[in-house]
Amino acid sequence: MSDALAYVEKQVDTFSLAEQIHLLNFIANKINKKSAILTNEFTEEQSLQRMREASLSTVWESVKNDTW
């Protein structure tokens, strides 16, 4: 464990129960926000992939149906 983390752990031990609960809520909110950002990026990535596939499919159909 790093010195900084050990220091924080000692500080948290001195907090009252209410302060520890407040800290826990703060950390949970930060984690939820980061998770939401990661989920949105993944969803955006999937959306872009589907758009590319649909565009490629449309181009392929146009080329396939084109009479030379």
PDB file of N, CA, C and O in Angstrom:
ATOM      1  N   MET A   1       0.854  -1.173   0.000  1.00  0.00           N
ATOM      2  CA  MET A   1       0.000   0.000   0.000  1.00  0.00           C
ATOM      3  C   MET A   1       0.899   1.236   0.000  1.00  0.00           C
ATOM      4  O   MET A   1       1.910   1.289   0.700  1.00  0.00           O
ATOM      5  N   SER A   2       0.517   2.203  -0.782  1.00  0.00           N
ATOM      6  CA  SER A   2       1.330   3.415  -0.871  1.00  0.00           C
ATOM      7  C   SER A   2       1.209   4.234   0.412  1.00  0.00           C
ATOM      8  O   SER A   2       0.258   4.084   1.180  1.00  0.00           O
ATOM      9  N   ASP A   3       2.184   5.092   0.620  1.00  0.00           N
ATOM     10  CA  ASP A   3       2.170   5.956   1.807  1.00  0.00           C
ATOM     11  C   ASP A   3       0.948   6.873   1.796  1.00  0.00           C
ATOM     12  O   ASP A   3       0.343   7.120   2.839  1.00  0.00           O
ATOM     13  N   ALA A   4       0.589   7.373   0.624  1.00  0.00           N
ATOM     14  CA  ALA A   4      -0.559   8.277   0.526  1.00  0.00           C
ATOM     15  C   ALA A   4      -1.845   7.553   0.901  1.00  0.00           C
ATOM     16  O   ALA A   4      -2.696   8.097   1.604  1.00  0.00           O
ATOM     17  N   LEU A   5      -1.976   6.316   0.421  1.00  0.00           N
ATOM     18  CA  LEU A   5      -3.179   5.548   0.735  1.00  0.00           C
ATOM     19  C   LEU A   5      -3.237   5.201   2.229  1.00  0.00           C
ATOM     20  O   LEU A   5      -4.308   5.242   2.835  1.00  0.00           O
ATOM     21  N   ALA A   6      -2.104   4.867   2.810  1.00  0.00           N
ATOM     22  CA  ALA A   6      -2.048   4.577   4.247  1.00  0.00           C
ATOM     23  C   ALA A   6      -2.434   5.826   5.049  1.00  0.00           C
ATOM     24  O   ALA A   6      -3.128   5.733   6.061  1.00  0.00           O
ATOM     25  N   TYR A   7      -1.979   6.984   4.587  1.00  0.00           N
ATOM     26  CA  TYR A   7      -2.319   8.244   5.252  1.00  0.00           C
ATOM     27  C   TYR A   7      -3.829   8.494   5.189  1.00  0.00           C
ATOM     28  O   TYR A   7      -4.447   8.864   6.187  1.00  0.00           O
ATOM     29  N   VAL A   8      -4.408   8.288   4.018  1.00  0.00           N
ATOM     30  CA  VAL A   8      -5.853   8.498   3.859  1.00  0.00           C
ATOM     31  C   VAL A   8      -6.624   7.527   4.738  1.00  0.00           C
ATOM     32  O   VAL A   8      -7.615   7.897   5.369  1.00  0.00           O
ATOM     33  N   GLU A   9      -6.165   6.292   4.776  1.00  0.00           N
ATOM     34  CA  GLU A   9      -6.829   5.288   5.604  1.00  0.00           C
ATOM     35  C   GLU A   9      -6.830   5.707   7.077  1.00  0.00           C
ATOM     36  O   GLU A   9      -7.844   5.571   7.761  1.00  0.00           O
ATOM     37  N   LYS A  10      -5.707   6.212   7.557  1.00  0.00           N
ATOM     38  CA  LYS A  10      -5.631   6.675   8.950  1.00  0.00           C
ATOM     39  C   LYS A  10      -6.571   7.860   9.176  1.00  0.00           C
ATOM     40  O   LYS A  10      -7.217   7.951  10.220  1.00  0.00           O
ATOM     41  N   GLN A  11      -6.647   8.764   8.201  1.00  0.00           N
ATOM     42  CA  GLN A  11      -7.543   9.921   8.311  1.00  0.00           C
ATOM     43  C   GLN A  11      -8.999   9.470   8.383  1.00  0.00           C
ATOM     44  O   GLN A  11      -9.772   9.978   9.195  1.00  0.00           O
ATOM     45  N   VAL A  12      -9.371   8.515   7.531  1.00  0.00           N
ATOM     46  CA  VAL A  12     -10.754   8.033   7.498  1.00  0.00           C
ATOM     47  C   VAL A  12     -11.107   7.372   8.825  1.00  0.00           C
ATOM     48  O   VAL A  12     -12.241   7.483   9.291  1.00  0.00           O
ATOM     49  N   ASP A  13     -10.151   6.689   9.430  1.00  0.00           N
ATOM     50  CA  ASP A  13     -10.396   6.057  10.732  1.00  0.00           C
ATOM     51  C   ASP A  13     -10.766   7.080  11.805  1.00  0.00           C
ATOM     52  O   ASP A  13     -11.456   6.746  12.768  1.00  0.00           O
ATOM     53  N   THR A  14     -10.315   8.312  11.646  1.00  0.00           N
ATOM     54  CA  THR A  14     -10.623   9.344  12.646  1.00  0.00           C
ATOM     55  C   THR A  14     -11.972  10.009  12.401  1.00  0.00           C
ATOM     56  O   THR A  14     -12.466  10.738  13.261  1.00  0.00           O
ATOM     57  N   PHE A  15     -12.584   9.765  11.220  1.00  0.00           N
ATOM     58  CA  PHE A  15     -13.874  10.383  10.896  1.00  0.00           C
ATOM     59  C   PHE A  15     -14.995   9.764  11.726  1.00  0.00           C
ATOM     60  O   PHE A  15     -14.935   8.605  12.136  1.00  0.00           O
ATOM     61  N   SER A  16     -16.003  10.573  11.951  1.00  0.00           N
ATOM     62  CA  SER A  16     -17.204  10.053  12.594  1.00  0.00           C
ATOM     63  C   SER A  16     -17.946   9.160  11.592  1.00  0.00           C
ATOM     64  O   SER A  16     -17.627   9.149  10.403  1.00  0.00           O
ATOM     65  N   LEU A  17     -18.920   8.427  12.080  1.00  0.00           N
ATOM     66  CA  LEU A  17     -19.702   7.561  11.205  1.00  0.00           C
ATOM     67  C   LEU A  17     -20.406   8.381  10.130  1.00  0.00           C
ATOM     68  O   LEU A  17     -20.447   7.966   8.972  1.00  0.00           O
ATOM     69  N   ALA A  18     -20.955   9.525  10.484  1.00  0.00           N
ATOM     70  CA  ALA A  18     -21.638  10.386   9.519  1.00  0.00           C
ATOM     71  C   ALA A  18     -20.662  10.855   8.434  1.00  0.00           C
ATOM     72  O   ALA A  18     -21.010  10.884   7.253  1.00  0.00           O
ATOM     73  N   GLU A  19     -19.451  11.217   8.834  1.00  0.00           N
ATOM     74  CA  GLU A  19     -18.442  11.657   7.861  1.00  0.00           C
ATOM     75  C   GLU A  19     -18.019  10.502   6.952  1.00  0.00           C
ATOM     76  O   GLU A  19     -17.808  10.698   5.755  1.00  0.00           O
ATOM     77  N   GLN A  20     -17.895   9.307   7.515  1.00  0.00           N
ATOM     78  CA  GLN A  20     -17.539   8.146   6.710  1.00  0.00           C
ATOM     79  C   GLN A  20     -18.637   7.826   5.694  1.00  0.00           C
ATOM     80  O   GLN A  20     -18.344   7.489   4.547  1.00  0.00           O
ATOM     81  N   ILE A  21     -19.891   7.930   6.114  1.00  0.00           N
ATOM     82  CA  ILE A  21     -21.019   7.698   5.202  1.00  0.00           C
ATOM     83  C   ILE A  21     -21.017   8.750   4.100  1.00  0.00           C
ATOM     84  O   ILE A  21     -21.240   8.426   2.934  1.00  0.00           O
ATOM     85  N   HIS A  22     -20.767  10.006   4.459  1.00  0.00           N
ATOM     86  CA  HIS A  22     -20.695  11.075   3.465  1.00  0.00           C
ATOM     87  C   HIS A  22     -19.573  10.790   2.461  1.00  0.00           C
ATOM     88  O   HIS A  22     -19.761  10.951   1.256  1.00  0.00           O
ATOM     89  N   LEU A  23     -18.426  10.375   2.952  1.00  0.00           N
ATOM     90  CA  LEU A  23     -17.295  10.043   2.086  1.00  0.00           C
ATOM     91  C   LEU A  23     -17.640   8.864   1.175  1.00  0.00           C
ATOM     92  O   LEU A  23     -17.319   8.873  -0.014  1.00  0.00           O
ATOM     93  N   LEU A  24     -18.286   7.865   1.736  1.00  0.00           N
ATOM     94  CA  LEU A  24     -18.681   6.704   0.948  1.00  0.00           C
ATOM     95  C   LEU A  24     -19.650   7.103  -0.168  1.00  0.00           C
ATOM     96  O   LEU A  24     -19.525   6.624  -1.295  1.00  0.00           O
ATOM     97  N   ASN A  25     -20.612   7.974   0.139  1.00  0.00           N
ATOM     98  CA  ASN A  25     -21.541   8.465  -0.879  1.00  0.00           C
ATOM     99  C   ASN A  25     -20.811   9.251  -1.958  1.00  0.00           C
ATOM    100  O   ASN A  25     -21.109   9.108  -3.143  1.00  0.00           O
ATOM    101  N   PHE A  26     -19.863  10.075  -1.554  1.00  0.00           N
ATOM    102  CA  PHE A  26     -19.064  10.848  -2.497  1.00  0.00           C
ATOM    103  C   PHE A  26     -18.318   9.920  -3.461  1.00  0.00           C
ATOM    104  O   PHE A  26     -18.343  10.122  -4.675  1.00  0.00           O
ATOM    105  N   ILE A  27     -17.663   8.915  -2.911  1.00  0.00           N
ATOM    106  CA  ILE A  27     -16.905   7.971  -3.738  1.00  0.00           C
ATOM    107  C   ILE A  27     -17.850   7.188  -4.648  1.00  0.00           C
ATOM    108  O   ILE A  27     -17.536   6.980  -5.820  1.00  0.00           O
ATOM    109  N   ALA A  28     -18.988   6.756  -4.138  1.00  0.00           N
ATOM    110  CA  ALA A  28     -19.952   6.017  -4.959  1.00  0.00           C
ATOM    111  C   ALA A  28     -20.452   6.871  -6.116  1.00  0.00           C
ATOM    112  O   ALA A  28     -20.607   6.369  -7.229  1.00  0.00           O
ATOM    113  N   ASN A  29     -20.707   8.151  -5.870  1.00  0.00           N
ATOM    114  CA  ASN A  29     -21.150   9.046  -6.939  1.00  0.00           C
ATOM    115  C   ASN A  29     -20.072   9.207  -8.005  1.00  0.00           C
ATOM    116  O   ASN A  29     -20.376   9.218  -9.198  1.00  0.00           O
ATOM    117  N   LYS A  30     -18.823   9.332  -7.586  1.00  0.00           N
ATOM    118  CA  LYS A  30     -17.713   9.450  -8.539  1.00  0.00           C
ATOM    119  C   LYS A  30     -17.600   8.188  -9.393  1.00  0.00           C
ATOM    120  O   LYS A  30     -17.402   8.271 -10.605  1.00  0.00           O
ATOM    121  N   ILE A  31     -17.726   7.034  -8.769  1.00  0.00           N
ATOM    122  CA  ILE A  31     -17.645   5.771  -9.494  1.00  0.00           C
ATOM    123  C   ILE A  31     -18.810   5.648 -10.465  1.00  0.00           C
ATOM    124  O   ILE A  31     -18.621   5.221 -11.604  1.00  0.00           O
ATOM    125  N   ASN A  32     -20.005   6.014 -10.031  1.00  0.00           N
ATOM    126  CA  ASN A  32     -21.177   5.938 -10.910  1.00  0.00           C
ATOM    127  C   ASN A  32     -21.031   6.854 -12.112  1.00  0.00           C
ATOM    128  O   ASN A  32     -21.416   6.476 -13.219  1.00  0.00           O
ATOM    129  N   LYS A  33     -20.486   8.050 -11.923  1.00  0.00           N
ATOM    130  CA  LYS A  33     -20.289   8.977 -13.036  1.00  0.00           C
ATOM    131  C   LYS A  33     -19.282   8.416 -14.031  1.00  0.00           C
ATOM    132  O   LYS A  33     -19.498   8.476 -15.242  1.00  0.00           O
ATOM    133  N   LYS A  34     -18.184   7.870 -13.518  1.00  0.00           N
ATOM    134  CA  LYS A  34     -17.175   7.296 -14.413  1.00  0.00           C
ATOM    135  C   LYS A  34     -17.736   6.081 -15.141  1.00  0.00           C
ATOM    136  O   LYS A  34     -17.457   5.881 -16.323  1.00  0.00           O
ATOM    137  N   SER A  35     -18.522   5.271 -14.442  1.00  0.00           N
ATOM    138  CA  SER A  35     -19.139   4.105 -15.081  1.00  0.00           C
ATOM    139  C   SER A  35     -20.091   4.545 -16.176  1.00  0.00           C
ATOM    140  O   SER A  35     -20.135   3.938 -17.246  1.00  0.00           O
ATOM    141  N   ALA A  36     -20.853   5.596 -15.914  1.00  0.00           N
ATOM    142  CA  ALA A  36     -21.797   6.097 -16.918  1.00  0.00           C
ATOM    143  C   ALA A  36     -21.046   6.610 -18.137  1.00  0.00           C
ATOM    144  O   ALA A  36     -21.475   6.388 -19.269  1.00  0.00           O
ATOM    145  N   ILE A  37     -19.947   7.284 -17.916  1.00  0.00           N
ATOM    146  CA  ILE A  37     -19.146   7.796 -19.037  1.00  0.00           C
ATOM    147  C   ILE A  37     -18.608   6.627 -19.853  1.00  0.00           C
ATOM    148  O   ILE A  37     -18.672   6.653 -21.082  1.00  0.00           O
ATOM    149  N   LEU A  38     -18.083   5.610 -19.194  1.00  0.00           N
ATOM    150  CA  LEU A  38     -17.545   4.454 -19.906  1.00  0.00           C
ATOM    151  C   LEU A  38     -18.643   3.720 -20.659  1.00  0.00           C
ATOM    152  O   LEU A  38     -18.434   3.272 -21.787  1.00  0.00           O
ATOM    153  N   THR A  39     -19.802   3.596 -20.044  1.00  0.00           N
ATOM    154  CA  THR A  39     -20.927   2.930 -20.697  1.00  0.00           C
ATOM    155  C   THR A  39     -21.365   3.713 -21.918  1.00  0.00           C
ATOM    156  O   THR A  39     -21.641   3.121 -22.962  1.00  0.00           O
ATOM    157  N   ASN A  40     -21.436   5.038 -21.811  1.00  0.00           N
ATOM    158  CA  ASN A  40     -21.837   5.861 -22.954  1.00  0.00           C
ATOM    159  C   ASN A  40     -20.822   5.777 -24.076  1.00  0.00           C
ATOM    160  O   ASN A  40     -21.205   5.742 -25.246  1.00  0.00           O
ATOM    161  N   GLU A  41     -19.545   5.745 -23.754  1.00  0.00           N
ATOM    162  CA  GLU A  41     -18.523   5.624 -24.786  1.00  0.00           C
ATOM    163  C   GLU A  41     -18.652   4.287 -25.496  1.00  0.00           C
ATOM    164  O   GLU A  41     -18.526   4.211 -26.718  1.00  0.00           O
ATOM    165  N   PHE A  42     -18.898   3.252 -24.742  1.00  0.00           N
ATOM    166  CA  PHE A  42     -19.050   1.937 -25.338  1.00  0.00           C
ATOM    167  C   PHE A  42     -20.285   1.912 -26.228  1.00  0.00           C
ATOM    168  O   PHE A  42     -20.243   1.362 -27.329  1.00  0.00           O
ATOM    169  N   THR A  43     -21.366   2.491 -25.773  1.00  0.00           N
ATOM    170  CA  THR A  43     -22.593   2.547 -26.550  1.00  0.00           C
ATOM    171  C   THR A  43     -22.365   3.371 -27.811  1.00  0.00           C
ATOM    172  O   THR A  43     -22.840   2.998 -28.884  1.00  0.00           O
ATOM    173  N   GLU A  44     -21.654   4.476 -27.700  1.00  0.00           N
ATOM    174  CA  GLU A  44     -21.351   5.308 -28.858  1.00  0.00           C
ATOM    175  C   GLU A  44     -20.497   4.525 -29.852  1.00  0.00           C
ATOM    176  O   GLU A  44     -20.713   4.598 -31.062  1.00  0.00           O
ATOM    177  N   GLU A  45     -19.532   3.780 -29.333  1.00  0.00           N
ATOM    178  CA  GLU A  45     -18.676   2.957 -30.188  1.00  0.00           C
ATOM    179  C   GLU A  45     -19.511   1.932 -30.941  1.00  0.00           C
ATOM    180  O   GLU A  45     -19.332   1.731 -32.143  1.00  0.00           O
ATOM    181  N   GLN A  46     -20.415   1.293 -30.230  1.00  0.00           N
ATOM    182  CA  GLN A  46     -21.284   0.310 -30.873  1.00  0.00           C
ATOM    183  C   GLN A  46     -22.156   0.971 -31.937  1.00  0.00           C
ATOM    184  O   GLN A  46     -22.345   0.418 -33.020  1.00  0.00           O
ATOM    185  N   SER A  47     -22.682   2.143 -31.630  1.00  0.00           N
ATOM    186  CA  SER A  47     -23.516   2.865 -32.592  1.00  0.00           C
ATOM    187  C   SER A  47     -22.740   3.205 -33.846  1.00  0.00           C
ATOM    188  O   SER A  47     -23.249   3.039 -34.955  1.00  0.00           O
ATOM    189  N   LEU A  48     -21.514   3.679 -33.686  1.00  0.00           N
ATOM    190  CA  LEU A  48     -20.682   4.000 -34.837  1.00  0.00           C
ATOM    191  C   LEU A  48     -20.388   2.754 -35.671  1.00  0.00           C
ATOM    192  O   LEU A  48     -20.396   2.802 -36.901  1.00  0.00           O
ATOM    193  N   GLN A  49     -20.131   1.652 -34.993  1.00  0.00           N
ATOM    194  CA  GLN A  49     -19.877   0.397 -35.722  1.00  0.00           C
ATOM    195  C   GLN A  49     -21.104  -0.004 -36.531  1.00  0.00           C
ATOM    196  O   GLN A  49     -20.971  -0.411 -37.685  1.00  0.00           O
ATOM    197  N   ARG A  50     -22.282   0.103 -35.955  1.00  0.00           N
ATOM    198  CA  ARG A  50     -23.515  -0.239 -36.675  1.00  0.00           C
ATOM    199  C   ARG A  50     -23.738   0.695 -37.853  1.00  0.00           C
ATOM    200  O   ARG A  50     -24.180   0.262 -38.917  1.00  0.00           O
ATOM    201  N   MET A  51     -23.431   1.983 -37.665  1.00  0.00           N
ATOM    202  CA  MET A  51     -23.575   2.935 -38.770  1.00  0.00           C
ATOM    203  C   MET A  51     -22.631   2.566 -39.915  1.00  0.00           C
ATOM    204  O   MET A  51     -23.015   2.613 -41.083  1.00  0.00           O
ATOM    205  N   ARG A  52     -21.393   2.198 -39.573  1.00  0.00           N
ATOM    206  CA  ARG A  52     -20.429   1.796 -40.603  1.00  0.00           C
ATOM    207  C   ARG A  52     -20.915   0.560 -41.352  1.00  0.00           C
ATOM    208  O   ARG A  52     -20.841   0.493 -42.579  1.00  0.00           O
ATOM    209  N   GLU A  53     -21.410  -0.412 -40.596  1.00  0.00           N
ATOM    210  CA  GLU A  53     -21.894  -1.644 -41.218  1.00  0.00           C
ATOM    211  C   GLU A  53     -23.087  -1.362 -42.130  1.00  0.00           C
ATOM    212  O   GLU A  53     -23.180  -1.921 -43.223  1.00  0.00           O
ATOM    213  N   ALA A  54     -23.998  -0.495 -41.683  1.00  0.00           N
ATOM    214  CA  ALA A  54     -25.158  -0.153 -42.503  1.00  0.00           C
ATOM    215  C   ALA A  54     -24.725   0.581 -43.767  1.00  0.00           C
ATOM    216  O   ALA A  54     -25.254   0.323 -44.848  1.00  0.00           O
ATOM    217  N   SER A  55     -23.772   1.490 -43.636  1.00  0.00           N
ATOM    218  CA  SER A  55     -23.272   2.225 -44.805  1.00  0.00           C
ATOM    219  C   SER A  55     -22.599   1.278 -45.783  1.00  0.00           C
ATOM    220  O   SER A  55     -22.818   1.372 -46.990  1.00  0.00           O
ATOM    221  N   LEU A  56     -21.787   0.372 -45.274  1.00  0.00           N
ATOM    222  CA  LEU A  56     -21.110  -0.593 -46.126  1.00  0.00           C
ATOM    223  C   LEU A  56     -22.128  -1.482 -46.835  1.00  0.00           C
ATOM    224  O   LEU A  56     -21.981  -1.780 -48.020  1.00  0.00           O
ATOM    225  N   SER A  57     -23.146  -1.898 -46.114  1.00  0.00           N
ATOM    226  CA  SER A  57     -24.191  -2.728 -46.702  1.00  0.00           C
ATOM    227  C   SER A  57     -24.912  -1.982 -47.818  1.00  0.00           C
ATOM    228  O   SER A  57     -25.193  -2.559 -48.868  1.00  0.00           O
ATOM    229  N   THR A  58     -25.213  -0.704 -47.599  1.00  0.00           N
ATOM    230  CA  THR A  58     -25.884   0.115 -48.609  1.00  0.00           C
ATOM    231  C   THR A  58     -25.015   0.266 -49.847  1.00  0.00           C
ATOM    232  O   THR A  58     -25.505   0.139 -50.969  1.00  0.00           O
ATOM    233  N   VAL A  59     -23.743   0.532 -49.656  1.00  0.00           N
ATOM    234  CA  VAL A  59     -22.815   0.664 -50.784  1.00  0.00           C
ATOM    235  C   VAL A  59     -22.738  -0.660 -51.535  1.00  0.00           C
ATOM    236  O   VAL A  59     -22.776  -0.682 -52.765  1.00  0.00           O
ATOM    237  N   TRP A  60     -22.630  -1.754 -50.804  1.00  0.00           N
ATOM    238  CA  TRP A  60     -22.533  -3.068 -51.443  1.00  0.00           C
ATOM    239  C   TRP A  60     -23.775  -3.348 -52.273  1.00  0.00           C
ATOM    240  O   TRP A  60     -23.660  -3.827 -53.401  1.00  0.00           O
ATOM    241  N   GLU A  61     -24.953  -3.062 -51.746  1.00  0.00           N
ATOM    242  CA  GLU A  61     -26.198  -3.280 -52.495  1.00  0.00           C
ATOM    243  C   GLU A  61     -26.216  -2.427 -53.757  1.00  0.00           C
ATOM    244  O   GLU A  61     -26.663  -2.891 -54.806  1.00  0.00           O
ATOM    245  N   SER A  62     -25.745  -1.206 -53.675  1.00  0.00           N
ATOM    246  CA  SER A  62     -25.695  -0.326 -54.843  1.00  0.00           C
ATOM    247  C   SER A  62     -24.755  -0.873 -55.899  1.00  0.00           C
ATOM    248  O   SER A  62     -25.082  -0.883 -57.085  1.00  0.00           O
ATOM    249  N   VAL A  63     -23.592  -1.326 -55.472  1.00  0.00           N
ATOM    250  CA  VAL A  63     -22.611  -1.869 -56.405  1.00  0.00           C
ATOM    251  C   VAL A  63     -23.132  -3.176 -57.009  1.00  0.00           C
ATOM    252  O   VAL A  63     -23.016  -3.401 -58.214  1.00  0.00           O
ATOM    253  N   LYS A  64     -23.696  -4.017 -56.177  1.00  0.00           N
ATOM    254  CA  LYS A  64     -24.187  -5.326 -56.622  1.00  0.00           C
ATOM    255  C   LYS A  64     -25.314  -5.154 -57.649  1.00  0.00           C
ATOM    256  O   LYS A  64     -25.381  -5.896 -58.629  1.00  0.00           O
ATOM    257  N   ASN A  65     -26.188  -4.186 -57.424  1.00  0.00           N
ATOM    258  CA  ASN A  65     -27.324  -3.991 -58.303  1.00  0.00           C
ATOM    259  C   ASN A  65     -27.024  -3.113 -59.504  1.00  0.00           C
ATOM    260  O   ASN A  65     -27.868  -2.944 -60.384  1.00  0.00           O
ATOM    261  N   ASP A  66     -25.839  -2.562 -59.539  1.00  0.00           N
ATOM    262  CA  ASP A  66     -25.465  -1.673 -60.651  1.00  0.00           C
ATOM    263  C   ASP A  66     -25.271  -2.506 -61.924  1.00  0.00           C
ATOM    264  O   ASP A  66     -24.603  -3.540 -61.902  1.00  0.00           O
ATOM    265  N   THR A  67     -25.842  -2.058 -62.996  1.00  0.00           N
ATOM    266  CA  THR A  67     -25.652  -2.762 -64.272  1.00  0.00           C
ATOM    267  C   THR A  67     -24.559  -2.064 -65.043  1.00  0.00           C
ATOM    268  O   THR A  67     -24.563  -0.840 -65.171  1.00  0.00           O
ATOM    269  N   TRP A  68     -23.644  -2.820 -65.544  1.00  0.00           N
ATOM    270  CA  TRP A  68     -22.502  -2.270 -66.247  1.00  0.00           C
ATOM    271  C   TRP A  68     -22.780  -2.204 -67.706  1.00  0.00           C
ATOM    272  O   TRP A  68     -21.928  -1.763 -68.477  1.00  0.00           O
TER     273      TRP A  68
END
